[in-house]
Every structure is written in structure tokens, then in C-alpha cells.
């Protein structure tokens, strides 16, 4: 056990003492993958403590099946947006805290057909739903690490959370539905989806 603890302590010490992957005054370009789609970004380090990043992200429109508030929808989603990020170096190491904002263009639409419980009543209808983030600009917080494997090349990995403020859901249907049932269904759907979205990002950077 003592040998194991010494090994862990040495590894942590090595990570904490690693030099910055991106040098002060350098600009880096990156391509990567994230929970908000494929990414392209530019990064600049003005000093040893901070790095500034701008990231464009997006993914092709995709179809899936989703159950929301007890109703199964055939959904079509489009994830895209712009992220403005600031990375704060931790303890002079390659670990960093990320703060920023996600400017969203994300949209989702779904269709459910059949005999459905909507609100407090049963209807035979086609129910169309549309959803978008409540916040047009959503705060981001995360933690990440840089791994340099060449003088000009390094990887970044970040994991965190985007606070979207929840979603706005709207409905329309092919047959009449009581307004009170639509309101109740909307409230249930918005509560079911939640108020945030994971922020996960992996990028390959070239600095110059």
C-alpha cells in the first residue's frame, strides 16, 4: 500500500509540474469532437494563467426515438452553436478550469401518432412537438487537461456542464386537444428534459 501511495503521489507531482502545452503568446488551431458536435476552434494564450478559445460546433441532423413525459416520439435534432471559453491554469500544471458561454442554434422536433395520454385525457391524434434551449446564451463550467506530444501538437480534453435553463417546448396536433391538457403536457415534458446538458470535448491542436 505504501509503495502504491508513493507511485500515485509521484504521478500527481509529475502532472502538476508539466509545462504548458501551449506557450504564452502562441495561437493554436484545433479540430475535434464534442457533445455539441464536431468542432473547430482557435485558441490564444495571453499569459501563463489564462487561455482564450473560440469554438464552432455542429452535427448533421439526425433521427432517433425519444420518450418524453410518457410519450414516444420520432425525433429529428440539429445540434450547433458557438462557444466562447476561458481556461484557467491550475497550480502551474496542464490541468485547467474552463469558464464560458454556449450560444446555441440547437433545435429538436418530434412526432407521436396513435392513442396518447396528453395531460389528463386520452386522445387519438398526431402530436407534433418542438423544443429549444431556454437560454440563447448558456453558461459553461468544466475541467480539462492538455497533453503535449510534440513541440507544435497537443491534445485537450474537457468535461463539464452547460446550464441551458431548461427547454421551451411547444405542441400542435391534428385533432383538437383541451388547452389545459396541452399546458400540463408541456410542463411535464420540460421537467422531464431537465435544465442542463453535458459538455465533453476532445481536440487536437496545432500551435504556432
Buried (B, 14 or more C-beta within 10 A) or exposed (E): EEEEEEEEEEEEEEBEEBEBBBEEEBEBBBEBBBBBBBBBBBBBBEEEBBBBBBBBBBBEEEEEEBEBBEBBBEBBBBBBBBBBBBBEBBEEBBBBBBBBBBEBBBBBBBEBBEEBEBBEEEBEBBBBBBBBBBBEEBBBEBBBBBEBEEEEBBBBBBBBBBBBBBBEBEBEBEEEBEEEBBEBBBEBBBEBBEBBBEBBBBBBBEBE
